[in-house]
Amino acid sequence: MKLVVYAICKNEEKFVDRWMESMGEADQICVLDTGSTDGTPQRLRELGATVAVEEITPWRFDVARNRSLELVPEDADLCVCTDLDEVFQPGWRAGVEAAWQEGADQLRYRYTWNFLPDGREGIVFWSEKIHRRQGCRWVNPVHEVLHFDAPPPRVREAAGVRLEHHADPTKSRGQYLPLLELAVKEEPDNDRNVHYLGREYYFYHRWEESIATLKQHLALPTATWADERCASMRLIAKDYLALELAGEAERWLLRAVGEAPHLREPWLDLADLAYRREDWPGVLWATGRALAITRRPRTYISEAEAWGARPWDLASLGYFYTGQYEKALESVENALALAPEDLRLQKNQRLMAAKVEKSL
């Protein structure tokens, strides 16, 4: 099997050595440099990568990805697309080969998108950027995805393959908004891109535009994935909260939990809203529903906060302010097990322990 890693990059010299070492299990590494000025292509070549330099104007991620894919030899059996700020856990090739032998066209593997300040994993989902060489291309100016010629690809899970993203916090994402606006202009019925554009407006605090765009997403006949519909509803609720329209926010959060009751995230948002209102029974109801969900989904709609200390933290406050001190103590200790360095939780644990002792 001929396995080739390919990537795009610009001014990422600080990542080159680590990335090349991680990708070293491949037979060949091909990189398209899109205009570095820091010595990135030179260092890549020194370490054995095949490098081409080409500026993509106007910039589009799909065009750059396709140009980098063209660098991969036609006789490659398997293509592995990564970025220079990503690393595989050692031994990844064996997992890829084992899955590929089952007759796959594309592989799904575990992807850690970010890490929390204490080093624990943040957002984790399953990605699919390992694929056959022929009959596929990248589409969308940003948040690009692989498009396959018919028939649809056979996707297999590569057990044990783990890719980690260690992002550069200094890198701007300013190009995302205009590229998403372009993507929606090109394909106004692409529900995925419309959702992403509404989310991007939210990031920019453009509340009204975010609401309008996310409602556009929900109205599309192809917007049928409950998890992403729920995400749009949650963002609309947050937009309304920013506009100080708490009643509208509550209405959209109730729609969100109705759309995807199998996700922790909307229940946690509802618990947060109840906390703002000091509605402690409401906090307990919503956190109880969230914590009853014990299986974390494999999609990008899976936020670290929902699977960290926050649900237990809110539950402990709900129990405390309803006089259920033993349950409050148990809950805050569960929160501390997930965030042991949190000083506020430590203080709450001491307070709740004292209340339990006093009540005995």
C-alpha positions as CSV (number, residue, x, y, z in Angstrom):
1,M,0.0,0.0,0.0
2,K,1.3,3.4,-1.0
3,L,0.2,6.0,1.6
4,V,0.7,9.7,1.0
5,V,0.1,12.6,3.4
6,Y,-0.7,16.0,1.9
7,A,-1.3,19.4,3.3
8,I,-1.4,23.2,2.7
9,C,0.5,25.7,4.8
10,K,1.6,29.3,5.2
11,N,4.1,30.6,7.7
12,E,4.1,27.5,9.9
13,E,7.8,26.9,10.4
14,K,7.4,26.4,14.1
15,F,5.2,23.4,13.5
16,V,7.2,21.7,10.7
17,D,9.5,19.5,12.8
18,R,6.8,18.1,15.0
19,W,4.4,17.6,12.1
20,M,7.0,15.9,9.9
21,E,7.9,13.5,12.7
22,S,4.2,12.7,13.3
23,M,3.6,12.1,9.5
24,G,6.8,10.0,9.1
25,E,4.8,6.7,8.9
26,A,3.7,7.7,5.4
27,D,5.5,6.7,2.3
28,Q,5.5,10.3,1.0
29,I,4.6,13.8,2.2
30,C,3.4,16.5,-0.2
31,V,2.8,20.1,0.8
32,L,1.5,23.1,-1.0
33,D,3.0,26.3,0.5
34,T,0.7,29.2,-0.3
35,G,3.2,32.0,0.2
36,S,5.3,31.6,3.4
37,T,7.9,34.2,4.3
38,D,9.3,32.4,7.4
39,G,11.2,29.6,5.8
40,T,8.5,26.9,6.0
41,P,9.0,25.4,2.6
42,Q,12.8,25.3,3.0
43,R,12.5,23.4,6.3
44,L,9.9,21.0,4.9
45,R,12.3,20.1,2.0
46,E,15.2,19.6,4.4
47,L,13.1,17.0,6.3
48,G,12.1,15.2,3.1
49,A,8.8,16.6,2.0
50,T,7.8,17.3,-1.6
51,V,6.9,21.0,-1.6
52,A,5.3,23.2,-4.3
53,V,4.9,27.0,-3.7
54,E,1.8,28.7,-5.2
55,E,-0.2,31.7,-4.0
56,I,-4.0,31.1,-4.4
57,T,-5.7,34.4,-5.5
58,P,-8.4,34.9,-4.6
59,W,-8.0,32.7,-1.6
60,R,-10.2,29.7,-1.3
61,F,-9.6,26.6,0.9
62,D,-11.1,24.2,-1.6
63,V,-8.9,25.4,-4.4
64,A,-5.8,25.2,-2.2
65,R,-6.7,21.7,-1.0
66,N,-7.3,20.5,-4.6
67,R,-4.0,21.9,-5.7
68,S,-2.3,20.1,-2.8
69,L,-4.1,16.9,-3.7
70,E,-2.7,17.2,-7.3
71,L,0.8,16.8,-5.8
72,V,-0.1,13.3,-4.6
73,P,1.1,10.7,-7.2
74,E,-1.7,9.1,-9.2
75,D,-0.6,5.6,-8.1
76,A,-1.1,6.4,-4.4
77,D,-3.6,4.0,-2.8
78,L,-4.5,6.2,0.1
79,C,-4.4,10.0,0.8
80,V,-4.2,11.5,4.3
81,C,-5.0,15.2,4.5
82,T,-3.8,17.0,7.6
83,D,-2.6,20.5,8.6
84,L,0.7,21.4,10.0
85,D,-0.7,22.1,13.5
86,E,-2.0,18.6,13.8
87,V,-0.3,15.4,15.0
88,F,-1.2,11.7,14.9
89,Q,-0.7,9.5,17.8
90,P,2.2,7.1,17.0
91,G,1.2,3.8,15.2
92,W,-1.5,5.5,13.2
93,R,-0.5,3.8,9.9
94,A,-1.2,0.3,11.2
95,G,-4.8,1.4,12.2
96,V,-5.3,3.0,8.8
97,E,-4.1,-0.1,6.9
98,A,-6.3,-2.4,9.0
99,A,-9.4,-0.4,8.2
100,W,-8.5,0.1,4.6
101,Q,-8.2,-3.6,4.0
102,E,-11.9,-3.9,4.7
103,G,-12.6,-2.2,1.4
104,A,-13.1,1.5,2.3
105,D,-13.1,4.6,0.1
106,Q,-12.8,6.9,3.1
107,L,-11.9,6.5,6.8
108,R,-13.4,7.9,9.9
109,Y,-11.0,8.5,12.9
110,R,-11.0,10.3,16.3
111,Y,-10.1,14.0,16.1
112,T,-9.4,16.2,19.1
113,W,-10.1,19.7,17.8
114,N,-8.9,21.6,20.9
115,F,-7.5,21.2,24.4
116,L,-8.5,22.9,27.7
117,P,-6.0,25.1,29.6
118,D,-5.3,22.2,32.0
119,G,-4.4,19.9,29.1
120,R,-7.6,17.9,29.0
121,E,-9.4,17.3,25.7
122,G,-12.0,19.9,24.7
123,I,-14.1,19.3,21.6
124,V,-13.7,15.8,20.2
125,F,-15.4,14.4,17.1
126,W,-14.7,11.9,14.3
127,S,-13.2,13.3,11.1
128,E,-13.0,11.8,7.6
129,K,-10.0,13.2,5.7
130,I,-8.4,9.9,4.8
131,H,-9.6,8.8,1.4
132,R,-8.9,7.2,-1.9
133,R,-6.8,9.0,-4.5
134,Q,-9.2,9.0,-7.4
135,G,-12.8,10.3,-7.9
136,C,-12.9,12.9,-5.2
137,R,-12.3,16.7,-4.8
138,W,-12.7,19.4,-2.2
139,V,-15.6,21.8,-2.3
140,N,-16.6,25.0,-0.5
141,P,-14.5,28.2,-0.1
142,V,-14.1,27.5,3.6
143,H,-15.1,24.6,5.9
144,E,-14.3,22.6,2.8
145,V,-15.4,19.0,2.5
146,L,-14.6,16.1,0.2
147,H,-17.1,15.5,-2.6
148,F,-17.0,12.0,-4.2
149,D,-18.1,10.9,-7.6
150,A,-20.8,8.2,-7.7
151,P,-21.3,5.8,-6.2
152,P,-21.2,7.1,-2.6
153,P,-18.0,6.3,-0.7
154,R,-17.7,3.4,1.6
155,V,-16.7,4.8,4.9
156,R,-15.0,2.7,7.5
157,E,-13.9,3.5,11.1
158,A,-10.1,3.4,11.7
159,A,-10.1,2.1,15.3
160,G,-7.2,3.5,17.3
161,V,-6.3,6.3,14.9
162,R,-6.2,9.6,16.7
163,L,-5.4,13.0,15.3
164,E,-4.8,16.0,17.6
165,H,-5.1,19.7,16.7
166,H,-2.8,22.0,18.5
167,A,-3.9,25.3,17.1
168,D,-1.9,28.5,16.9
169,P,-3.8,31.0,19.0
170,T,-2.2,34.0,17.2
171,K,-3.6,33.0,13.8
172,S,-6.5,35.1,12.6
173,R,-9.8,33.6,11.4
174,G,-10.8,36.9,9.8
175,Q,-11.0,35.4,6.4
176,Y,-13.7,33.0,7.5
177,L,-16.6,35.4,7.4
178,P,-16.2,36.7,3.8
179,L,-15.5,33.2,2.6
180,L,-18.7,31.9,4.3
181,E,-20.6,34.8,2.8
182,L,-19.2,33.8,-0.6
183,A,-20.1,30.1,0.0
184,V,-23.7,31.0,0.8
185,K,-23.9,33.4,-2.2
186,E,-22.7,30.5,-4.5
187,E,-25.0,27.9,-2.9
188,P,-27.8,29.6,-1.0
189,D,-29.5,26.2,-0.4
190,N,-26.4,24.6,1.1
191,D,-27.8,24.1,4.7
192,R,-24.4,23.4,6.2
193,N,-22.8,26.6,5.0
194,V,-25.9,28.7,5.9
195,H,-25.6,27.3,9.5
196,Y,-21.9,28.1,9.6
197,L,-22.5,31.6,8.4
198,G,-25.2,32.3,11.0
199,R,-22.7,30.9,13.6
200,E,-20.0,33.2,12.3
201,Y,-22.3,36.3,12.6
202,Y,-22.8,35.2,16.2
203,F,-19.1,35.1,16.8
204,Y,-18.9,38.7,15.4
205,H,-21.7,39.8,17.7
206,R,-23.9,40.6,14.7
207,W,-26.9,39.4,16.5
208,E,-29.7,40.3,14.1
209,E,-27.9,39.0,11.1
210,S,-27.1,35.8,13.0
211,I,-30.8,35.3,13.9
212,A,-32.0,35.9,10.3
213,T,-29.4,33.6,8.8
214,L,-30.0,30.8,11.3
215,K,-33.7,31.0,10.8
216,Q,-32.9,30.7,7.0
217,H,-31.0,27.6,7.8
218,L,-33.9,26.1,9.7
219,A,-36.3,26.9,6.9
220,L,-34.3,25.0,4.2
221,P,-35.8,21.6,3.2
222,T,-32.4,19.9,3.4
223,A,-31.8,21.0,7.0
224,T,-32.9,17.8,8.5
225,W,-30.1,16.8,10.8
226,A,-31.5,17.3,14.3
227,D,-28.1,18.0,16.0
228,E,-27.3,20.9,13.7
229,R,-30.9,22.3,13.8
230,C,-30.6,22.2,17.6
231,A,-27.3,24.1,17.3
232,S,-29.0,26.8,15.2
233,M,-31.8,27.1,17.7
234,R,-29.3,27.4,20.6
235,L,-27.4,30.1,18.8
236,I,-30.6,32.0,18.1
237,A,-31.4,31.9,21.8
238,K,-27.9,33.3,22.6
239,D,-28.5,36.0,20.1
240,Y,-31.7,37.0,21.8
241,L,-30.0,36.9,25.2
242,A,-27.4,39.3,23.9
243,L,-30.3,41.5,22.8
244,E,-31.8,41.3,26.3
245,L,-34.8,39.3,25.1
246,A,-34.8,36.5,27.6
247,G,-38.4,35.4,26.8
248,E,-37.5,34.8,23.2
249,A,-34.3,33.0,24.3
250,E,-36.3,30.7,26.5
251,R,-38.7,29.9,23.6
252,W,-35.8,28.9,21.3
253,L,-34.1,26.9,24.0
254,L,-37.2,24.9,24.6
255,R,-37.4,24.3,20.8
256,A,-33.7,23.2,20.9
257,V,-34.3,20.6,23.6
258,G,-37.3,19.4,21.7
259,E,-35.3,19.1,18.5
260,A,-32.4,17.1,20.0
261,P,-33.3,15.9,23.5
262,H,-30.5,13.3,23.1
263,L,-27.8,16.1,23.4
264,R,-26.5,17.5,26.7
265,E,-25.8,20.9,25.2
266,P,-29.3,22.3,24.9
267,W,-30.2,21.1,28.4
268,L,-27.2,22.8,29.8
269,D,-28.1,26.0,28.1
270,L,-31.6,25.7,29.6
271,A,-30.0,25.1,33.0
272,D,-27.8,28.2,32.6
273,L,-30.9,30.3,31.8
274,A,-32.7,28.9,34.9
275,Y,-29.5,29.8,36.9
276,R,-29.7,33.4,35.7
277,R,-33.2,33.6,37.0
278,E,-32.4,31.8,40.3
279,D,-35.0,29.2,39.3
280,W,-33.4,26.3,41.3
281,P,-36.0,23.6,40.5
282,G,-35.6,24.5,36.9
283,V,-31.8,24.1,37.2
284,L,-32.2,20.7,38.8
285,W,-34.7,19.6,36.1
286,A,-32.4,20.7,33.2
287,T,-29.2,19.4,34.7
288,G,-30.9,16.1,35.6
289,R,-31.8,15.7,31.9
290,A,-28.3,16.6,30.8
291,L,-26.6,14.2,33.2
292,A,-28.9,11.4,32.2
293,I,-27.2,11.4,28.8
294,T,-24.0,9.4,29.3
295,R,-22.9,8.6,25.8
296,R,-21.0,11.5,24.1
297,P,-21.9,11.8,20.4
298,R,-19.2,11.5,17.7
299,T,-20.1,14.7,15.9
300,Y,-18.7,18.2,16.2
301,I,-21.9,19.2,18.0
302,S,-20.3,18.1,21.3
303,E,-18.9,20.9,23.5
304,A,-16.4,20.4,26.2
305,E,-18.3,22.3,28.8
306,A,-21.3,20.0,28.5
307,W,-19.1,17.0,29.3
308,G,-17.0,18.7,31.9
309,A,-17.7,20.1,35.4
310,R,-20.4,22.6,34.5
311,P,-23.5,20.3,34.6
312,W,-22.5,19.0,38.0
313,D,-21.6,22.5,39.2
314,L,-25.0,23.8,38.3
315,A,-26.7,20.8,39.9
316,S,-24.8,21.4,43.1
317,L,-26.1,24.9,43.2
318,G,-29.7,23.8,42.5
319,Y,-29.5,21.3,45.4
320,F,-27.9,23.8,47.7
321,Y,-30.5,26.5,47.2
322,T,-33.3,24.0,47.7
323,G,-31.8,22.8,51.0
324,Q,-30.7,19.4,49.7
325,Y,-27.2,19.7,51.1
326,E,-26.0,16.1,50.9
327,K,-26.9,15.9,47.2
328,A,-25.3,19.3,46.7
329,L,-22.0,18.0,48.2
330,E,-22.1,14.9,46.1
331,S,-22.6,17.0,42.9
332,V,-19.9,19.5,43.7
333,E,-17.5,16.6,44.4
334,N,-18.4,15.2,41.0
335,A,-17.6,18.6,39.5
336,L,-14.3,18.8,41.3
337,A,-13.3,15.4,39.9
338,L,-13.5,16.9,36.5
339,A,-12.0,20.3,37.4
340,P,-9.8,19.7,40.5
341,E,-7.9,23.0,40.2
342,D,-11.1,25.2,40.2
343,L,-10.9,27.4,43.3
344,R,-14.5,28.4,43.2
345,L,-15.6,24.7,43.2
346,Q,-13.2,24.0,46.1
347,K,-14.7,26.9,48.1
348,N,-18.2,25.6,47.3
349,Q,-17.2,22.1,48.4
350,R,-16.1,23.4,51.8
351,L,-19.3,25.4,52.2
352,M,-21.5,22.5,51.3
353,A,-19.5,20.0,53.5
354,A,-20.0,22.4,56.4
355,K,-23.8,22.6,55.8
356,V,-24.0,18.8,55.7
357,E,-22.0,18.5,59.0
358,K,-24.2,21.1,60.6
359,S,-27.4,19.3,59.6
360,L,-26.3,16.0,61.1
